[in-house]
Amino acid sequence: MENQHPEENLTVEQLAERKQQMLEFYLDSIEYLKAQLEHEKLLAEINEFRYKKTQYQIQYAMLLQGPPDDDIESEEPTKEKKLRKS
């Protein structure tokens, strides 16, 4: 990324003033960044609880469904066909 400001020959006082302006900008921004962080944490927590809720609903539905039909058929004894004598 290119430097946004062309090289300037700043005096010591001007450089100190720019540093102070940058410091004030970042200090003023902290309040907003903290609010954004809290907002993002709450959104993540909400999503986590939604995921858990969905997982519980899926598990409950599977419990109510019972075993699959394939398992029931495989548990029945198989009848052997006998060959007729001709």
Steps between C-alpha positions, in 0.01 A plus 500: 500500500638832406555774750192722499693813572789608285821535689497824689772671687332554834645697782529340840198700618287394201596138550408518868166661408423220250586236758269669751217509243547129426498419872179696553337328203578153633402585856168641378441184296547262794150562634346402165727201457407368844131535414559315172691225681215450748253494210701236312540286813125506559430404138745209526338383823153518344618294202655243733174457691302474177735225383462310828122539488491359148719206600268421793197516269665261256592256778147515642345437157729202447404364842129529420549342159627174645726253327504493121282244323805327354613394846160350583498288185851373560409384850217273380603140451542410139293211375687247302328360194513127473549335169233258387599158398375414157 
